[in-house]
Amino acid sequence: MIEVNRLDGKVYWVNPHMIESMESNPDLTLTMLSGKKIVIKNSPEDVIEKIISYRKKIGINSEEVL
């Protein structure tokens, strides 16, 4: 799980494997595989960095099976 910040300042934890897309307009909206949308304060770069860090932590890297 990665930590993101909702617009109201509350901390929210998201499973990065369930993120389908991100759209910045101007706040960042995460669209989950379920169709649920989550609007957050984090920048796209911040979320991408958190996803990369999370994937390294759990051992998923460039040697993934496609």
N, C-alpha and C positions, 0 to 999 in steps of 0.2 A: 504494500500500500504506500502511496505517496501523500504527503500533506499539502493541501491547498487551502487558500483563504477565501471564504465566501465574501460577498460584498458587504455584509453586515459585520465583518470582522471575525466571525466564528471560524474555528479550524475544522476542516473537513478532510476525511481520508478517502482516497479514491484508488481503486484497483486499476493500475495503468494498462493492464491487459484488456480492460473493458472499454477503453477510450477508442471510439471510432474516428473522431475528427475533432479539430480545434478551429475556432473561428474568432478572430479579434475584430471587434466592431463597437466601440473602442474597448469594452471589457471583454475578457476572454470567455468564450462559451465552449464548454466541453460537451460533445455529443457522445453519449455512451452507446454501446451495442444494443442496449434495451430500448433506445430511443429517447431516454431521459436526457434532459439538458441541464447542465450545471454552470452557472455564471460565477466566475471567480475573479479575484483581484490580480492574481499572479500573471506574469508576462508569459508569452509562448516559450521564450528562451528558458525561463525558470522551470517551467513544466517539463520541457524536453531534457534539461539537465537533470532534473529529479528522476525522470524515467530512465535515463542512461545510468545514473548512479544506482538506482534500484535494481536494474537488470544485471549490473556488475556484481552487486551484493549477493544476488541469488544464483549467480553463475551462468547467466545467459549473456553470451557475447557474440562476436562475429562468426563463430563456428556453429550457428544455429542450423538446424535441418529445415529446409524450406518445403 
